[in-house]
Amino acid sequence: MARRRKFWGWGLEGEGPTAEQERAIAAGLAQRFGTHAGDLRPTPAPSAASLRLPAPRLAPPDALAALCSADPVERAGHAYGKSYRDVVRARAGRFERPPDLVAFPRDETDVVALLDWCAAVGAAAIPYGGGSSVVGGVEPAVGEAYRGVVTLDLARLDRVLEIDRVSRAARIQAGVLGPALEDGLRPAGLTLRHYPQSFEFSSLGGWIATRSGGHYATLWTHVDEFVEGLRLVTPRGVIETRRLPGSGAGPSPDRLFIGSEGILGVITEAWMRLQDRPVFRAQASVRFPGPRGFLDGARAVRALAQSGLHPANCRLLDPLEALTSGAGGGDEALLVVAFESADHPLDAWAARALEICRDAGGLVPESGASVRRDGEGAREGAAGAWRQAFLQAPYLRDALVGMGVLSETFETAITWDRFEAFHAAVLEAARSAVTRVCGTGSVACRFTHAYPDGPAPYYTVLAPARRGDELAQWAEIKAAAGEAILSCGGTITHHHAVGRDHRPWYDRERPALFAEALRAAKRSLDPAGILNPGVLIDPA
């Protein structure tokens, strides 16, 4: 019997750190925070039997009843995404605003019928892929203007429909999760090669709707680059963009919907550009010691990003981030750089990358890069330790919430000329807020992506939380970090999307006339304002 996904956190029931691992984690964090490990004793996870939800305000018509569920576990599981705020509330059994119904359309016709019904009865409709949003993107916080909320879960639209091997593209339904998508492409020797951290439980439609950042640290960093054509259902009708390798015919229709976060329509399928599965790989871990090690590493990343080498992986970890992930000892920054290809060996690329790192003050491995024709190299050494920590991070975060540890992240992007001052200001603002709010704690940084004109810094906050006051504590820290990011010229989000959580800063970041144009598009495609109200813009 297949295990159910947790309704309160990440992954499947029964998965996550063992009790022994949790004790070791608590001991390590207690030492970092200067407290007693017993203060971080975990609370039990909630059970389905403990759920107490408000009664549904809607009942589906007979024609749609078979598609809809009012099961408490389904409603609770669709009430939140997977941010720190979400897990804190779900673990505490706080489900004040779950969706009234969860609908599971089987095809596009069902999506049309469900949107028609929602518009007719004045219900909000929230498109839902894998539910991995960390910015309130799928939360039914729609206000009092709606008679209820229906979450449209696209899990049944989960197939690779057609593969064009000649053009290296595939037509894929939007509800397919990452592993199933890759399984569908593997027999053809192809891959999308888009691996966000949420890969295991996030969907193609969700990636497109949120402009997800993925596997590649340079060049093809966002899912945008892979979209060849889209099909989506709006309350006014179905839109299908033309499948083309490129076009100069006016503003791109695809670009209007990529990143629209479900406010303009429900993405049902897409033609995606693919690649041959890589067989050649080369990687190395480079250490940057000293008090300016992280900045020296940043200099190396800039040179790599501007070199034209296009490494697939180019992740820079500051000393604390390296320590936390088990990839370093906490006294030096670490750069994980890797290349991959389906066509040619990568020795020359790796050798030149190491020269660049050495010129920036990096300590490169005496043996040079690890060159392989399989995937095992990614699982060895410091790079392997970081990779494992990266994949396990969502499970660990849930365990930390149970221990009473504030564990959350924020990310941004900034140009290289402003990076050093920007990084110092953001770190100071975040660390000051953590100390003020929590008494102690840490803020670490890594680069997730790198461009010729700037990096995408990603900050991790760990601090002891006051049980019962976690949301207010994080809100104060997040506000301090957000204000520092915006005032220093960064973006409020590089790849986590806007959702509801980033609205206060997004409203100030975007041009005012663009906001008017977006509202006009919303009025045209969604006249009743039923699609994901409160995300990106407020409906009229």
C-alpha positions as CSV (number, residue, x, y, z in Angstrom):
1,M,0.0,0.0,0.0
2,A,1.4,3.4,-1.0
3,R,2.2,5.7,1.8
4,R,0.4,9.1,1.9
5,R,2.2,12.4,1.8
6,K,2.3,14.2,5.1
7,F,-0.5,16.7,5.5
8,W,1.5,18.9,7.8
9,G,5.0,18.9,6.2
10,W,7.4,17.6,3.6
11,G,7.5,14.2,2.0
12,L,5.9,10.9,2.8
13,E,4.6,9.7,6.2
14,G,7.4,8.0,8.1
15,E,10.2,9.7,6.3
16,G,12.7,12.2,7.9
17,P,15.5,12.0,10.4
18,T,15.5,9.1,12.9
19,A,15.2,9.8,16.7
20,E,19.0,9.2,17.0
21,Q,19.7,11.6,14.2
22,E,17.4,14.2,15.8
23,R,19.3,13.9,19.1
24,A,22.6,14.4,17.3
25,I,21.2,17.5,15.5
26,A,19.9,18.9,18.7
27,A,23.3,18.5,20.4
28,G,25.1,20.2,17.5
29,L,22.6,23.1,17.5
30,A,22.6,23.5,21.2
31,Q,26.4,23.9,21.1
32,R,26.0,26.5,18.4
33,F,23.3,28.4,20.2
34,G,24.9,28.1,23.6
35,T,21.9,26.3,25.1
36,H,21.1,22.8,26.4
37,A,20.2,20.0,24.0
38,G,17.2,19.3,26.2
39,D,15.7,22.7,25.3
40,L,15.4,21.4,21.7
41,R,13.4,18.3,22.6
42,P,11.0,17.6,19.6
43,T,7.2,17.7,19.9
44,P,5.2,14.9,18.3
45,A,3.9,15.4,14.7
46,P,0.1,15.8,14.4
47,S,-2.1,12.9,13.5
48,A,-5.0,12.8,11.1
49,A,-7.3,11.9,14.0
50,S,-6.4,15.2,15.6
51,L,-7.7,17.3,12.7
52,R,-10.4,19.8,13.4
53,L,-11.5,21.7,10.4
54,P,-14.3,24.2,9.7
55,A,-17.1,22.6,7.7
56,P,-17.0,23.1,3.9
57,R,-19.0,26.1,2.7
58,L,-19.5,24.6,-0.7
59,A,-21.0,21.4,-2.2
60,P,-20.2,20.5,-5.8
61,P,-23.0,19.9,-8.3
62,D,-23.7,16.3,-9.2
63,A,-21.8,16.6,-12.4
64,L,-18.6,17.5,-10.6
65,A,-19.1,15.5,-7.4
66,A,-16.8,12.6,-8.5
67,L,-14.0,15.1,-9.0
68,C,-14.2,16.8,-5.6
69,S,-13.2,15.7,-2.1
70,A,-14.0,17.2,1.3
71,D,-11.8,14.6,3.1
72,P,-10.2,16.4,6.1
73,V,-6.7,15.0,5.3
74,E,-7.0,16.2,1.7
75,R,-8.2,19.6,2.8
76,A,-5.5,20.0,5.5
77,G,-2.8,18.8,3.0
78,H,-3.9,21.5,0.6
79,A,-4.2,24.3,3.2
80,Y,-0.6,25.4,3.1
81,G,2.6,25.1,1.1
82,K,5.9,24.0,2.6
83,S,7.5,27.2,4.1
84,Y,8.6,27.5,7.7
85,R,5.3,29.4,8.5
86,D,3.3,26.7,6.9
87,V,4.9,23.8,8.8
88,V,4.7,25.7,12.1
89,R,1.0,26.2,11.7
90,A,0.3,22.7,10.4
91,R,2.2,21.0,13.1
92,A,0.2,23.0,15.6
93,G,-3.1,22.0,14.0
94,R,-3.9,25.5,12.9
95,F,-6.1,25.0,9.9
96,E,-8.4,28.0,10.1
97,R,-8.8,28.5,6.3
98,P,-8.4,25.2,4.5
99,P,-9.9,24.9,1.0
100,D,-13.6,23.9,1.1
101,L,-13.1,21.3,-1.5
102,V,-10.1,19.8,-3.3
103,A,-10.9,19.0,-7.0
104,F,-8.9,16.5,-9.1
105,P,-9.6,17.1,-12.7
106,R,-8.9,14.2,-15.1
107,D,-8.4,16.3,-18.2
108,E,-8.8,19.8,-19.6
109,T,-12.5,19.4,-20.0
110,D,-12.8,18.9,-16.2
111,V,-10.7,22.0,-15.6
112,V,-13.0,24.1,-17.8
113,A,-16.1,22.8,-16.0
114,L,-14.6,23.4,-12.5
115,L,-13.7,27.0,-13.4
116,D,-17.1,27.6,-14.9
117,W,-18.7,26.4,-11.7
118,C,-16.4,28.5,-9.4
119,A,-17.2,31.6,-11.4
120,A,-21.0,30.9,-11.3
121,V,-21.1,30.4,-7.5
122,G,-18.4,33.1,-6.6
123,A,-15.8,30.6,-5.3
124,A,-12.0,31.2,-5.6
125,A,-10.0,28.6,-7.5
126,I,-6.4,27.9,-6.6
127,P,-4.3,25.9,-9.1
128,Y,-2.2,23.3,-7.3
129,G,0.7,21.3,-8.6
130,G,2.9,19.6,-6.0
131,G,2.1,22.1,-3.2
132,S,5.8,22.9,-2.6
133,S,5.4,26.7,-2.5
134,V,7.4,28.4,0.2
135,V,5.8,31.9,-0.3
136,G,2.1,31.3,0.4
137,G,1.4,30.7,-3.3
138,V,-1.3,28.0,-2.7
139,E,-2.7,29.1,0.6
140,P,-6.5,29.7,0.5
141,A,-6.1,33.2,2.1
142,V,-8.4,34.9,-0.3
143,G,-10.4,37.3,1.9
144,E,-14.1,37.4,2.6
145,A,-15.4,38.3,-0.9
146,Y,-15.7,34.6,-2.0
147,R,-18.3,32.0,-1.0
148,G,-15.6,29.4,-0.7
149,V,-12.3,28.1,-2.1
150,V,-11.7,25.2,-4.4
151,T,-8.2,23.9,-4.8
152,L,-7.6,22.4,-8.3
153,D,-5.0,19.6,-7.8
154,L,-3.6,18.6,-11.2
155,A,-2.1,15.3,-10.0
156,R,-4.1,13.3,-12.5
157,L,-2.7,15.3,-15.5
158,D,0.6,13.4,-15.1
159,R,1.8,12.0,-18.4
160,V,4.4,12.6,-21.0
161,L,2.1,12.7,-24.0
162,E,4.4,13.0,-27.0
163,I,8.1,13.0,-27.6
164,D,9.7,14.7,-30.7
165,R,13.2,13.0,-30.7
166,V,14.3,14.9,-33.8
167,S,13.7,18.3,-32.2
168,R,14.5,17.1,-28.7
169,A,11.2,18.2,-27.2
170,A,8.2,16.7,-25.5
171,R,4.5,17.5,-24.8
172,I,4.0,17.0,-21.1
173,Q,1.0,17.4,-18.8
174,A,1.3,20.0,-16.1
175,G,0.6,17.8,-13.1
176,V,3.5,15.4,-13.5
177,L,6.0,15.4,-10.7
178,G,9.7,15.6,-11.3
179,P,10.6,11.9,-10.9
180,A,7.7,10.7,-13.1
181,L,8.6,13.3,-15.8
182,E,12.2,12.0,-16.0
183,D,11.0,8.4,-16.0
184,G,8.8,9.2,-19.0
185,L,11.7,10.7,-20.9
186,R,14.4,8.2,-20.0
187,P,13.5,5.5,-22.6
188,A,14.1,8.1,-25.4
189,G,17.5,9.0,-23.9
190,L,16.3,12.5,-23.1
191,T,16.0,14.6,-20.0
192,L,14.6,18.0,-19.0
193,R,17.5,18.3,-16.6
194,H,15.5,20.7,-14.3
195,Y,16.1,19.8,-10.7
196,P,14.8,22.3,-8.1
197,Q,15.3,21.3,-4.5
198,S,11.6,20.4,-4.5
199,F,12.0,18.1,-7.5
200,E,10.6,15.0,-5.7
201,F,7.2,16.6,-4.9
202,S,6.8,19.5,-7.4
203,S,5.2,19.6,-10.8
204,L,6.0,20.8,-14.3
205,G,3.0,23.2,-14.2
206,G,4.2,24.6,-10.8
207,W,7.7,25.1,-12.1
208,I,6.4,27.1,-15.1
209,A,3.9,29.1,-13.1
210,T,6.5,30.1,-10.6
211,R,9.5,30.5,-12.9
212,S,11.3,27.8,-11.0
213,G,15.1,27.8,-10.7
214,G,16.7,24.4,-11.3
215,H,19.7,22.2,-11.8
216,Y,21.9,24.5,-13.8
217,A,23.8,27.1,-11.9
218,T,24.8,29.0,-15.1
219,L,23.3,29.5,-18.5
220,W,19.9,27.6,-18.3
221,T,19.1,28.6,-14.7
222,H,15.3,28.9,-14.9
223,V,12.6,26.7,-16.4
224,D,11.8,29.7,-18.7
225,E,14.6,28.5,-21.0
226,F,13.0,25.1,-21.6
227,V,9.4,26.2,-22.5
228,E,8.7,25.8,-26.2
229,G,5.0,26.3,-26.0
230,L,2.1,26.4,-23.5
231,R,-1.5,25.4,-23.2
232,L,-3.7,26.7,-20.4
233,V,-7.3,27.1,-19.4
234,T,-8.6,30.6,-18.4
235,P,-12.1,31.5,-17.3
236,R,-12.5,33.1,-20.8
237,G,-11.3,30.0,-22.7
238,V,-8.3,27.9,-23.7
239,I,-5.1,29.5,-24.9
240,E,-2.4,27.6,-26.8
241,T,0.8,29.3,-27.8
242,R,2.6,28.3,-31.0
243,R,5.4,25.8,-30.6
244,L,8.6,27.4,-32.0
245,P,12.3,27.4,-31.3
246,G,12.2,31.2,-31.3
247,S,10.1,34.1,-32.6
248,G,10.3,37.9,-33.0
249,A,6.6,38.3,-33.5
250,G,5.8,40.8,-30.8
251,P,5.9,40.2,-27.0
252,S,6.0,36.5,-26.3
253,P,2.7,35.1,-25.2
254,D,4.5,32.4,-23.2
255,R,6.3,35.0,-21.1
256,L,2.9,36.4,-20.0
257,F,2.0,33.1,-18.4
258,I,5.5,31.9,-17.2
259,G,5.6,33.2,-13.7
260,S,1.9,34.2,-13.5
261,E,1.4,32.0,-10.4
262,G,-2.0,30.8,-11.4
263,I,-3.7,34.2,-11.5
264,L,-4.3,34.2,-15.3
265,G,-5.1,30.6,-16.1
266,V,-4.5,27.0,-15.2
267,I,-1.5,25.5,-17.2
268,T,-2.5,22.1,-18.4
269,E,0.4,21.1,-20.6
270,A,3.6,22.4,-22.3
271,W,6.0,21.5,-25.0
272,M,9.4,21.5,-23.3
273,R,12.9,21.6,-24.8
274,L,15.0,18.6,-23.8
275,Q,18.6,17.4,-23.9
276,D,20.4,14.2,-24.4
277,R,21.1,12.6,-21.1
278,P,24.7,13.5,-19.9
279,V,27.3,10.8,-19.8
280,F,30.5,12.8,-19.4
281,R,31.0,14.5,-16.0
282,A,33.7,16.4,-14.3
283,Q,33.7,18.1,-10.9
284,A,35.9,19.5,-8.2
285,S,35.6,21.1,-4.8
286,V,37.8,24.2,-4.2
287,R,38.5,25.7,-0.8
288,F,38.9,29.4,-0.1
289,P,40.5,30.0,3.3
290,G,40.9,33.2,5.3
291,P,38.6,35.9,6.5
292,R,37.9,37.0,2.9
293,G,37.5,33.4,1.6
294,F,33.9,33.8,0.7
295,L,34.6,37.0,-1.2
296,D,37.6,35.4,-3.0
297,G,35.2,32.5,-3.9
298,A,32.7,35.1,-5.2
299,R,35.5,36.5,-7.4
300,A,36.2,33.0,-8.8
301,V,32.4,32.5,-9.5
302,R,32.3,35.8,-11.3
303,A,35.2,34.8,-13.5
304,L,33.7,31.4,-14.2
305,A,30.3,32.9,-15.1
306,Q,32.0,35.4,-17.5
307,S,34.3,32.8,-19.0
308,G,31.9,31.1,-21.4
309,L,32.6,27.7,-19.8
310,H,29.0,27.4,-18.5
311,P,29.5,25.0,-15.6
312,A,26.4,23.0,-14.7
313,N,27.1,23.4,-11.0
314,C,28.8,26.5,-9.5
315,R,27.7,26.6,-5.9
316,L,29.7,28.7,-3.5
317,L,29.2,28.0,0.3
318,D,30.4,30.4,3.0
319,P,32.2,28.7,5.9
320,L,29.1,28.4,8.1
321,E,27.0,26.9,5.2
322,A,29.7,24.4,4.4
323,L,29.9,23.4,8.1
324,T,26.1,23.0,8.4
325,S,25.9,20.8,5.3
326,G,28.9,18.7,6.5
327,A,30.9,19.7,3.5
328,G,33.5,21.7,5.4
329,G,34.9,22.5,8.9
330,G,33.6,26.0,9.3
331,D,36.9,27.8,8.6
332,E,36.8,28.2,4.9
333,A,34.5,28.8,2.0
334,L,33.8,26.0,-0.5
335,L,33.1,26.1,-4.2
336,V,31.6,23.1,-5.9
337,V,32.1,23.3,-9.6
338,A,31.0,20.7,-12.1
339,F,30.5,20.2,-15.8
340,E,28.4,17.6,-17.8
341,S,27.9,16.7,-21.4
342,A,26.3,14.1,-23.6
343,D,28.7,14.8,-26.4
344,H,32.3,15.2,-25.3
345,P,34.8,14.7,-22.5
346,L,35.2,17.7,-20.2
347,D,38.8,17.6,-19.1
348,A,39.7,20.9,-20.8
349,W,36.7,22.7,-19.3
350,A,37.5,21.4,-15.8
351,A,41.2,22.2,-16.1
352,R,40.5,25.8,-17.1
353,A,37.9,26.2,-14.3
354,L,40.5,25.2,-11.8
355,E,43.0,27.6,-13.2
356,I,40.4,30.4,-12.7
357,C,39.7,29.3,-9.1
358,R,43.5,29.1,-8.4
359,D,43.9,32.7,-9.8
360,A,41.3,33.9,-7.3
361,G,43.1,32.3,-4.3
362,G,41.4,29.0,-4.2
363,L,43.1,25.8,-3.1
364,V,42.4,23.3,-5.8
365,P,42.7,19.5,-5.4
366,E,46.1,18.2,-6.2
367,S,44.6,15.5,-8.4
368,G,42.5,18.1,-10.3
369,A,38.9,17.5,-11.1
370,S,37.2,14.1,-10.9
371,V,36.3,13.1,-14.4
372,R,33.8,10.3,-15.0
373,R,31.4,8.8,-17.4
374,D,28.7,8.1,-14.8
375,G,26.8,9.9,-12.1
376,E,28.7,8.6,-9.1
377,G,31.2,11.5,-8.9
378,A,28.4,13.7,-7.7
379,R,28.1,11.6,-4.6
380,E,31.7,11.7,-3.3
381,G,33.7,14.0,-1.1
382,A,32.6,17.5,-0.1
383,A,30.5,17.8,-3.2
384,G,28.6,14.6,-2.3
385,A,28.1,15.8,1.3
386,W,26.6,19.1,0.1
387,R,24.4,17.3,-2.5
388,Q,23.0,14.9,0.2
389,A,22.4,17.8,2.6
390,F,20.7,19.8,-0.2
391,L,18.3,16.9,-0.9
392,Q,17.5,16.2,2.7
393,A,17.1,19.9,3.7
394,P,13.2,19.9,3.5
395,Y,13.0,16.8,5.8
396,L,15.5,18.3,8.2
397,R,13.6,21.6,8.3
398,D,10.4,19.9,9.4
399,A,12.4,18.1,12.2
400,L,13.9,21.4,13.3
401,V,10.4,23.0,13.5
402,G,9.4,20.2,15.9
403,M,12.5,21.0,18.0
404,G,11.6,24.6,18.3
405,V,14.3,25.8,15.9
406,L,13.6,28.7,13.5
407,S,14.9,27.3,10.2
408,E,14.1,29.3,7.1
409,T,15.7,30.9,4.0
410,F,15.5,33.9,1.8
411,E,17.2,34.5,-1.6
412,T,17.8,37.3,-4.0
413,A,20.0,38.4,-7.0
414,I,22.3,41.4,-7.4
415,T,24.8,42.6,-9.9
416,W,28.5,41.9,-9.3
417,D,29.5,45.6,-8.9
418,R,27.2,45.9,-5.9
419,F,27.6,42.4,-4.5
420,E,30.1,43.0,-1.7
421,A,28.4,46.0,-0.2
422,F,25.0,44.4,-0.7
423,H,26.0,41.2,1.0
424,A,27.5,43.0,4.0
425,A,24.3,45.1,4.4
426,V,21.9,42.1,4.1
427,L,24.0,40.0,6.5
428,E,24.1,42.8,9.0
429,A,20.4,43.4,8.9
430,A,19.5,39.7,9.1
431,R,22.0,38.9,11.9
432,S,21.0,41.9,13.9
433,A,17.3,40.9,13.6
434,V,18.1,37.3,14.6
435,T,20.0,38.5,17.7
436,R,17.3,41.0,18.6
437,V,14.4,38.6,18.1
438,C,15.9,35.2,19.2
439,G,18.8,36.2,21.4
440,T,21.2,34.1,19.3
441,G,21.3,32.3,16.0
442,S,23.2,32.2,12.7
443,V,22.8,33.5,9.1
444,A,24.8,31.6,6.4
445,C,25.0,32.2,2.7
446,R,25.6,30.3,-0.5
447,F,25.3,31.1,-4.2
448,T,22.6,29.0,-6.0
449,H,23.0,30.5,-9.5
450,A,25.6,32.7,-11.2
451,Y,25.3,35.0,-14.2
452,P,27.8,37.0,-16.1
453,D,26.4,40.1,-14.5
454,G,25.7,38.9,-11.0
455,P,25.1,36.1,-8.4
456,A,22.0,34.8,-6.7
457,P,22.8,34.7,-3.0
458,Y,20.7,32.4,-0.8
459,Y,20.7,33.0,3.0
460,T,19.8,30.4,5.7
461,V,18.6,31.4,9.1
462,L,18.9,29.1,12.1
463,A,17.9,30.3,15.6
464,P,16.1,29.0,18.7
465,A,12.4,30.0,18.5
466,R,10.0,30.8,21.3
467,R,7.3,28.1,21.1
468,G,4.0,29.8,20.2
469,D,5.7,32.9,18.9
470,E,7.5,31.5,15.9
471,L,5.5,33.3,13.3
472,A,6.0,36.7,14.8
473,Q,9.7,36.1,15.2
474,W,10.2,35.0,11.6
475,A,8.0,37.9,10.3
476,E,10.3,40.4,12.0
477,I,13.5,38.8,10.7
478,K,12.0,38.4,7.2
479,A,10.9,42.1,7.2
480,A,14.4,43.2,8.2
481,A,16.0,41.1,5.5
482,G,13.4,42.1,2.8
483,E,13.9,45.8,3.5
484,A,17.7,45.5,3.3
485,I,17.4,43.6,0.0
486,L,15.1,46.1,-1.6
487,S,16.9,49.2,-0.3
488,C,20.2,47.9,-1.6
489,G,18.8,47.1,-5.1
490,G,18.3,43.4,-5.0
491,T,15.2,41.5,-6.0
492,I,12.8,40.1,-3.3
493,T,13.0,36.7,-5.0
494,H,15.3,35.1,-7.5
495,H,13.5,31.7,-7.8
496,H,11.0,31.3,-5.0
497,A,8.2,33.3,-6.7
498,V,6.0,36.0,-5.1
499,G,3.0,34.3,-3.7
500,R,1.3,36.1,-0.8
501,D,4.4,36.4,1.4
502,H,6.5,38.6,-0.9
503,R,3.7,40.9,-2.0
504,P,4.7,43.9,0.2
505,W,8.1,44.0,-1.5
506,Y,7.0,42.9,-4.9
507,D,4.5,45.7,-5.0
508,R,7.4,48.2,-4.6
509,E,9.8,46.4,-6.8
510,R,7.7,46.2,-10.0
511,P,7.1,49.3,-12.2
512,A,3.7,50.9,-11.5
513,L,2.6,50.9,-15.1
514,F,3.5,47.2,-15.4
515,A,1.2,46.5,-12.5
516,E,-1.6,48.3,-14.3
517,A,-0.9,46.2,-17.4
518,L,-1.0,43.0,-15.3
519,R,-4.3,44.0,-13.7
520,A,-5.7,44.7,-17.2
521,A,-4.6,41.2,-18.3
522,K,-6.2,39.7,-15.2
523,R,-9.5,41.5,-15.9
524,S,-9.5,40.3,-19.5
525,L,-8.8,36.6,-18.8
526,D,-10.4,36.3,-15.4
527,P,-13.3,38.8,-15.2
528,A,-14.7,37.4,-12.0
529,G,-11.3,37.4,-10.3
530,I,-11.6,33.8,-9.1
531,L,-8.0,32.6,-9.9
532,N,-5.7,32.6,-6.9
533,P,-6.8,36.0,-5.5
534,G,-4.1,37.9,-3.6
535,V,-1.2,36.5,-5.5
536,L,0.9,39.1,-7.5
537,I,-2.0,41.6,-7.6
538,D,-5.3,42.2,-5.9
539,P,-8.3,41.3,-8.1
540,A,-10.7,44.2,-8.9
